Amino acid sequence: MIRMSRTLLILTLAFTSLPVLSRAQDNRDSGAVFVMTNAVAKNEIIAYKRHADGSLTEGRTFSTGGRGSGGVTDPLGSQGSLTLTEDRSLLLAVNAGSEISVFRVFGSSLVLANKTPCGGSEPVAVAQHGNLVYVVNAGGASNVTGFRLRRSGDLDQIPPTPPPF
């Protein structure tokens, strides 16, 4: 069952139209929903197994290896703090107090593949298309940083292009 006290403390990103399915999973009507705690000391992803009828069963928690920004009501102010890659094999998570975590997705189980510096002071959102990943950084040095995503889950920062003058 979903614990109400926990859901008030997490940022929710429900993949109702984009279920997370492992490659070996045959039942296309089920999947997973991932949410993030955004806890300052230890940011975590909570995985919920989604059943064919839409109901959820809380599963395990997975450490991002990073820090969140804390707070109880959407302190990131973003909808993209968790992003599932187009092929549903990787989950990208911003650690607002530190870096980007990349997880391998196996149904409702996750394995931390990599952590990468965000290229700014406070990552708040991440987006992916093909092998490109963009991170929005807020705070003192607000910017958008680009990365190339490898199959291994590694992120290679794209060097910034100097402005034309």
C-alpha positions as CSV (number, residue, x, y, z in Angstrom):
1,M,0.0,0.0,0.0
2,I,1.1,3.6,-0.6
3,R,2.0,5.3,2.6
4,M,0.5,8.8,2.6
5,S,3.2,10.3,4.9
6,R,5.9,9.2,2.5
7,T,4.1,10.5,-0.6
8,L,3.9,14.0,0.9
9,L,7.7,14.1,1.1
10,I,8.5,13.0,-2.4
11,L,8.6,14.4,-5.9
12,T,6.3,12.3,-8.0
13,L,6.8,11.4,-11.6
14,A,4.2,8.8,-12.6
15,F,4.8,7.1,-16.0
16,T,1.2,6.3,-16.6
17,S,1.5,6.6,-20.3
18,L,5.1,5.4,-20.4
19,P,5.5,2.3,-18.2
20,V,8.9,1.2,-17.3
21,L,9.2,-2.4,-18.5
22,S,12.2,-4.7,-18.3
23,R,13.3,-6.2,-21.6
24,A,12.3,-9.7,-20.3
25,Q,8.9,-8.7,-19.1
26,D,6.1,-10.1,-21.2
27,N,3.1,-8.4,-19.6
28,R,2.9,-5.0,-21.4
29,D,0.0,-3.9,-19.1
30,S,2.3,-3.6,-16.0
31,G,5.4,-1.6,-15.3
32,A,6.8,0.7,-12.6
33,V,6.5,4.2,-11.2
34,F,9.5,5.9,-9.7
35,V,9.5,8.8,-7.3
36,M,12.4,10.6,-5.6
37,T,12.7,11.6,-2.0
38,N,15.0,14.7,-2.6
39,A,16.4,14.2,0.9
40,V,19.3,16.4,1.8
41,A,21.5,13.7,3.5
42,K,20.6,10.8,1.2
43,N,18.5,11.2,-1.9
44,E,16.7,8.0,-2.9
45,I,14.4,6.7,-5.6
46,I,11.4,4.7,-4.4
47,A,10.1,2.2,-6.9
48,Y,6.5,1.1,-7.1
49,K,5.4,-1.9,-9.1
50,R,2.4,-1.0,-11.3
51,H,-0.1,-3.7,-11.9
52,A,-2.3,-4.2,-15.0
53,D,-5.3,-2.6,-13.1
54,G,-3.2,0.5,-12.4
55,S,-2.8,-0.2,-8.7
56,L,0.7,0.2,-7.1
57,T,2.7,-1.8,-4.7
58,E,5.6,-0.1,-2.9
59,G,8.8,-1.8,-3.6
60,R,12.4,-1.0,-2.6
61,T,14.3,2.2,-2.3
62,F,17.5,2.8,-4.2
63,S,20.2,5.3,-3.2
64,T,21.2,7.8,-5.8
65,G,24.5,8.2,-4.1
66,G,23.9,12.0,-4.0
67,R,22.1,14.7,-2.0
68,G,18.8,16.4,-2.6
69,S,17.8,19.9,-1.7
70,G,15.2,18.9,1.0
71,G,11.9,20.4,1.7
72,V,8.4,19.0,1.6
73,T,6.7,20.6,-1.3
74,D,8.4,20.5,-4.7
75,P,11.6,22.4,-3.8
76,L,13.1,21.7,-7.2
77,G,10.2,23.5,-8.9
78,S,10.5,21.2,-11.9
79,Q,8.7,18.4,-13.6
80,G,11.9,16.8,-15.0
81,S,13.9,15.7,-12.0
82,L,13.5,12.1,-13.1
83,T,13.6,11.1,-16.7
84,L,13.2,7.6,-18.2
85,T,15.2,7.2,-21.5
86,E,13.2,6.6,-24.7
87,D,14.2,2.9,-24.7
88,R,13.2,2.6,-21.1
89,S,16.6,1.1,-20.1
90,L,17.9,4.0,-18.0
91,L,16.5,6.3,-15.4
92,L,18.2,9.7,-15.0
93,A,17.9,11.5,-11.7
94,V,19.0,14.9,-10.6
95,N,20.6,15.2,-7.1
96,A,19.9,18.9,-6.5
97,G,22.7,19.0,-3.9
98,S,25.3,17.4,-6.1
99,E,25.2,15.6,-9.5
100,I,23.2,13.4,-11.9
101,S,22.7,9.7,-11.2
102,V,22.0,7.2,-13.9
103,F,20.3,3.9,-13.1
104,R,19.8,0.7,-15.2
105,V,16.1,-0.2,-15.2
106,F,15.0,-3.8,-14.7
107,G,11.2,-3.7,-14.3
108,S,10.8,-2.0,-10.9
109,S,14.4,-2.7,-9.9
110,L,17.2,-0.2,-10.4
111,V,21.0,-0.6,-10.4
112,L,23.1,2.6,-10.1
113,A,25.3,2.7,-13.2
114,N,27.0,6.1,-12.8
115,K,27.1,9.5,-11.1
116,T,28.3,12.5,-13.1
117,P,28.9,16.2,-12.1
118,C,26.1,18.3,-13.4
119,G,28.1,21.1,-15.1
120,G,26.6,23.7,-12.8
121,S,25.7,24.6,-9.2
122,E,22.3,22.9,-8.7
123,P,20.7,20.5,-11.2
124,V,16.9,20.7,-11.2
125,A,15.8,19.0,-14.4
126,V,17.1,16.5,-16.9
127,A,15.9,15.7,-20.5
128,Q,17.0,13.1,-23.0
129,H,16.6,12.5,-26.7
130,G,18.7,9.8,-28.5
131,N,22.2,10.0,-27.1
132,L,21.8,13.6,-26.0
133,V,21.1,14.6,-22.3
134,Y,20.5,18.1,-21.2
135,V,20.6,19.2,-17.5
136,V,19.1,22.5,-16.3
137,N,21.1,24.0,-13.5
138,A,19.7,26.6,-11.1
139,G,21.4,28.6,-8.4
140,G,24.3,30.9,-8.7
141,A,25.5,29.8,-12.1
142,S,22.3,28.9,-13.9
143,N,22.9,27.1,-17.2
144,V,22.0,24.2,-19.4
145,T,24.7,21.6,-19.8
146,G,24.7,19.0,-22.6
147,F,26.0,15.5,-22.3
148,R,26.4,12.5,-24.7
149,L,24.9,9.3,-23.2
150,R,26.7,6.1,-23.7
151,R,25.0,2.6,-23.6
152,S,27.0,2.0,-20.4
153,G,25.1,4.8,-18.7
154,D,28.1,7.1,-18.7
155,L,27.6,10.8,-19.5
156,D,30.3,12.7,-21.3
157,Q,29.9,16.5,-21.1
158,I,29.7,18.4,-24.4
159,P,32.1,21.3,-24.3
160,P,30.4,24.7,-24.3
161,T,30.5,26.6,-27.5
162,P,31.8,30.2,-27.0
163,P,29.2,32.9,-27.9
164,P,29.7,34.5,-31.3
165,F,31.0,38.0,-31.3
